[in-house]
Amino acid sequence: MNAQPTITNIAGPWSAPDINTYLGRCQIDTPSDLVDATWRKVLEKRPHYDLVIDLGAGDGRFAKAGRYSSYIGFEIDAERFGSSTLPDNATIRHECAFSAPISGASLCIGNPPFVRNQDLPEGWREQIAAKLNRRSGIKISGLANAWLYFFVQSLEITSTDGVCALVVPFEWTSRPSAAALRKRIIDEGWSVDVYRLCDRTFESVLTTSSITIVDKGDRSGRWRYFELDRTGAERAIVSPTGTDQAMIAYGEGRGDRPAGRIRRGVSPGTQKVFVLTESTRARHGLRCGVDVVPCITSLRHLPREVNVLTCEVFERYYRSAGQRCWLLVPDRESTSPNWSAYVDSIDPVLHDTATCNERANWWEYKMPEVPTALIATCFKGHSPKCTVNEFAVRAVGGVAGLHNLSALEARRFVNKLSATDLRPRIVPHANGLFKCEIGQLNRVLAELTDA
């Protein structure tokens, strides 16, 4: 056994702060039973593999199982593997997986890092996305999280008859950010087996995990879905929803007819700065309707039976409850001197986000229109919470807004949506949570307003 893995110089578009920030968000150990389960499924495809590549090797635990001739792992955190003991035919390189000239793997295996797109190092997404686009033809969405970049790279370095087996969020089977990846797999005719992990495999990550296996040597184009528990018991499922019903399609579904439209809530840059509680607003002397306007970022605090957001409801469940409910007006000219004092007092670290940094003035965003109804994009229960927006608040973050319908039409839609069970047609997100994308909400809007 080799006591010390091979280490080469790190490469890629990384600065020291970038690495530290990135590593602080992605270093989650893969449970040993999940490593074993992944290898069991992989060995059902082939009894032995020649070259195995692991693009996010960590401490090299995927090297300690399975059957292969050689294993090469890539890991940018030297502390993760510095004391690892690996088999003689395994090595880990201290190198960026996107900078190394690698190809021809008979198996690409591992658990790619889960880092949100907002937390990826500045410039990293653009550089790596451009490189992968040139190599694969896949245009990666700017909303893609880190694991998707690793997924695309894994497919590209795997040989034409090889296997790609990764522990990735189950949501890749349905979310818009992975649409180009799914299309590439479908166009190539590669077979896909997706094993949805039914337990809470990664407690700190709010997503349902899966073992996803893409067999490039099988050109049947077959997609199969399963549920898998820690005991190894599996159950075949018809659809990613886990039911016998197909997932709600994306899109408005209304042709060219005039209709209402659901739009995502505004993302001003960082809610820590732009969305204030009542106490913060009062402390800075910001004037309601001039310096700030009412908003909500979540319907979680609202009882499901409250289907009209009035002034009294806003006061009780948001303003008096200490929720973030005041949106900063993005206009220095029309606001009060206290607005300027507040904006000028903000520590630059607090607005050091990709969204704010792209603007000429970090605080200047486009104020959204007032929607006629508000809808949660994430929900527990049978359907998303929704309410008629009588108090004219703005929708922020995970709250979507219904536009271009009258108050009467909005009320009818809210009543119908509240009585509709969407769960059988939605891919479960995590821990009993469901997430309905904007395109899916627009499809539901079309269905319910046409009914």
N, C-alpha and C positions, 0 to 999 in steps of 0.2 A: 504493500500500500504506500502511496505517496503522502507524506505528512504535510507537504506544502505545495499548493497548486502553482502552476506557472502564472506569472504576472507580467503583462506587457504595459506599455505606456497608454494612458487613457487618451482617447481621441474624440472629436466631435465638437459641436457648437456649445460648449459648456464653460461657464465661469464658476469660480469657487462658490459664490453665493447661490448661483443657479443649482448646483449640485446639492448643496446643503438643504435648500428649500424643497427640492424635488424628492430627495431621499427621506426627508421628514414626513412625507405624505404617502410614500408608496411601499415602505418596507414592512410587509405583512407575511409572516411565515405560512407556507402551505402545509396543512395538517398531513401527517405521514399517511393516514388512511386514504386521503384524497390522492396523494402521490401514487399509492399502490393501486387505487381504483382506476386512475388514468392509465397506468401501465397495463392493467388487466385488459382494458378495452383496446389498447394499442396492440397488444400481443394477439388479440383475436383477429386482427387484420393481417399481421405478419408474425411468424414465430421468432424472427431475429432481424435486427437492423444493423447496417454497416455504420454509417456516420450519423450520429445524433447531435443536433444543435439545440441549445437552450439559450434564448436571447435575453432572459432575465433570470440568471441562474441562482441568485441569492447565495446560500451556503452550499449549493450543489446537491440538494437532496434528491432531485430527479435523476442524478447520476448513480444513486445508490440502490436503484431498483432496475428491473427490466433486463433485457438481453440485447447486447450490442457489441460491435467491434471497437468503436471509439466514440467518445463523448467530448464535445467542446461547449463549454458554457461561457457566456459573456456577462460581466457584472461590473458596474462602475463604482460600487461601494466596496473598497478593499476590506473594510472591517467585517463585512458579511461572510467572506470566505477565507480570510487570512489564516484561520486555525482549523479549517475543514480538513478532514481526512477523506480522500477520494480513492476509488479503485485505480489500479495501475493504468488502465486504458482511458482515464478521464482527466480532463484539465479544465481550469477556469482562467479566462483571460480578463485582465483588468482593462477593459476597452469598451467603448460605445458600440452597441450592436448595430448601429446604423452607419458606422464608419468603416467597419471591417469588410474587406472583399471576400465574402463567403457565398457559397452556392453548393448545390449538389447534395444536400442532406437527404438521406433516406427517411429520416424522421426529424421533425421539428416539434419539440415538446416543451411544456413549461407553464408557468403562471405569470403572465405579463403584469407589469405594475399597473395598479389602478390609481390614476391621478386625473383629476378633473381637468378639462380643457382650460379653465380659468387659471389653474395653478401650474401649467407648463411654462418652462422658462421662456422669456421674451425672445422671439426670433426662432425658437426651436421648431415650433409648429410649421412655420413657413418653409424653413430649410428642409426639414425632413419630408413634409408633404410634397414639396416640389421634386425631391429625389425619388420618392416612391411613385409619384405620378409618371415620371420619365421611365421608370423601370417596369411598372405594372399597368399603366394606363388608368389607374384608379384615382379619381379626384377626391381626396379626403375632405370631409366637411370640417369647417372651422369649429364646429361644436363637438367634434370627436374627442373622446378622452384618450389617455396615453395607450391603453391596451389595444385600441384599434390600429394604431400605427404599428405596434408589434405584430398584430395579427396579419396585416398586409405584408410586412417584411418576412414573416415566417412562411407565408405561402410562396413568396418569391424566391427564397433560398432553398425551398424543397424541390427535389428532383421531379421530373415529369411523371414518375410513377410512385412518388413518395407519399408520406402521410404527415399531416399537420394535426397535432393534438394539443389543445390549449385549454386552460382553465380561464374562462372569460365570462363576463356577465351574460345571462340568458337573454337579456334585452337586445343583443346583437341580431337576433332572429326577426326583430320587428321594428326597431327604432329607425327613424329617418337618417340619423348620422351614419348608419352602417349600410344604407341602401346601395351605394356604389360597390361595396364589398360583396354583398349578396348577389348583385347583378353579375359581377365578374365570375363568381363561382357557378352561377346558373348558366351563363354563356359558355363556360368551359365544360359543363356537363359533369363536374366532379360530384361524387356522392358525399352526403353529409349526415352524420349522426350527432344529435344533440341530446345530452343527458342533463336534464334540469335537476339540480341538487335541492332536495326538499327541505333540508334542515338549515339552520343558521350557520353556514360554514365559516363565514367571515363576519363576526359580530360588529366590527367597526365600519363596515362598508354597507351602505344602504342600497343593496342591489341583490338580486337572486343570481347565484353562480351557476355555471354549467361546465361540464366537460364537453367540448366541441371537437369532433374529429372530422377532418376533411381528407378524403382519400382521393388523391389525384390520379391514382392508377385505376380507379373504378369510374368509368365514364357513363354510368347509367343515369346520372342526373337525379338520383333518388335522394330525397330528404326524409329522415325519420326522427321522431321525437320520443323521448322517454323521460320518466321521472325515476330518480335514483336516490335511495337513502343510504345511510352510513353502514347498514348491514350488507349492502351490495344488492339488495332486492330492487328490481326494476319493473316499471310498468310502461307499456307502450301507450302513447297518447296520439290522438288524431291531429291535433292542432297545437301550435305554441301556446294557445290560451289554456290548455289543459282540459278542455271540454271538447264536445263534438261539434262545436260551432266555430266558424271561421272568424278570424280577427276583423275588427272594424277597419274597413279600407281607409286610406288617406285621401283627402280631397273633398271638395265642396259637394260634388254629386248633384249639381243643379243645372248643368249646362250653361246656357247664356241667359237664363231667366234672372231677373233682378231678385235679390234675396238679402237677408241679413248675413252678417259675417262675424265670426269669432276671431279675435286677434289676441295674441299673447300679451301679457302685462309688460309694461315698460321696464327696461333694465337701465336705470340711470347711470350706473357705474359702480356704485357700492352703497348698499342700504345703510351702512354705518354712518355715512355722511349725508346722504340725500333724503333719508326717511327718518323722521324724528318722532320721539314720544312727546306727549303733552308737556311733561316736565322739562324736557330739553328745549322745546319751543318757547315755553314761558321764560326759562332762564336766560335765553338769548334775546328776548323781547321781539320775537318774530311775529308779524301780524297775520292772522288768519285771512285768507283770501287775497292777500297782497304778497307776502313773503313765502307763504306756504299754502297748499291746498289740501283738502282731506283725501286720504288714500287708504287702501288696505293691501297688505301683502299676503294675507292668508285668510281663509274662511274657517280655519280649524276652531277658532274661538266662538264661532257663531252656532247656536243650536240649529239642528237640521230643520226644525219646524218653522224657523224664522225665514220666510221667503220674500220679505220686503225690507230693504235696508233704509230705514228712516233716520231722521236726525236723532231720535231717542235711542234707537238701536246702536248707532255709531257712538253716541256718548257713553252708553252703558258697557258695550263689549270691546270698545277700542280706546276711546279717549280717556275715560275714567279708569280703565283697566290697565293703563300703562303700556299699551301696545304701540308699536311704530305706526303712526297713522297720519303724519303730516309730510307731504312731499314738497321738497324745496323747489320754488319757482326758478326756472333757468334764465333769469333776465335781470341783469344788474341795473338797467335803466329805469324800469317801472317799479322797482322794489324800494324798501326803506333803507336808511343808513344802517339799521341793525342787520339787515340782510348782508350788506357788504362787510360789516364787522365780523359776522359769523363766518362767511366764506373765507375771508382773509385770515381768520384764526385757525383754520384747519391745518393740521400737521400734514405736510406733503406725503408722508408715508401712508396716511389713511386714504388718499386718493391715487395712490400709485398702482393703478389697474390698467389693463390693456385698453379698456373702453375709454377711460378718462385721458389716457396718454395719447390717444388718437385725435383728440380735439385741440383746436386752437386755444380755447379756454376750457380747462378741465371740467368746469361745472356746467357747461352749455350743452344741453341735450334738447331734443324735440319733445315738448310737452304733449302727452297723448290726449286724445279726445275723451270726453266723458261717455262711457258705455251705458246702454239702457239696462243691462243686467250683468252680473258678475258670476263667474263660474270657476270652481277649483279645478286645477289640472291633475292633482293627486287626490285620492280619496280612499277611505275605508267605508264599508257598507256596500249598498247596492248600486249607488250612482254618485257622481260628483255633487258636492253641495253647490247650490246656486241660489241667487236672490235678485229680485228686481232692485235696480239702483236708484231708488227714489231720492236719496240724499246727494246724488251726483259726485260720488267719490271716484278717484282714478284707480285703475287696476295696475298693480305693481308685482313684479316677480312671478310667483306661481299662481297668481289669480289672472284669469283671462277675462276679456270683456266682449260682450255682445253688442254689435253696432248695426246701424241701418235698419232697425226694426222699431216700430212704435212701442209705446209703453204697454198697450194692450197686447200686441203680438209677443212682446217680451214676457209678459205675465203668463200667457198661454204656454210658451215654450218652457219657462221655469217649472210650471205645474206638471207638464208632461215629462220633463227630464227627471224631476224628483220622484216620479212614479215608475220610472223605467229601470230595469235591472241590466246594467251594462257588464257586469262581471264575467258572464260566460263568453263575452266577445273581446275581452281585454287580456293582454299578456300580463300576468302578475309581476309586480315590480319587486317587492321584498316585504317580508314580515306582515303579510296581510294587506299591504299597500298596493293600490292600482294607480297607474298613470295613464291618462288619456291625452294623446298628443293633439295639438291644435288642428291638424288636418283631420283627425278622427272626430273631434268635436264638431267640426264643420260638416262632416258626413252625417253625424247624428242630428245636427240642426236641420239638415235637408230632409232627413227621414221623418222627423217629428213635425216639422212645419208642413210637410206634404200630406201627412196622415189625416 
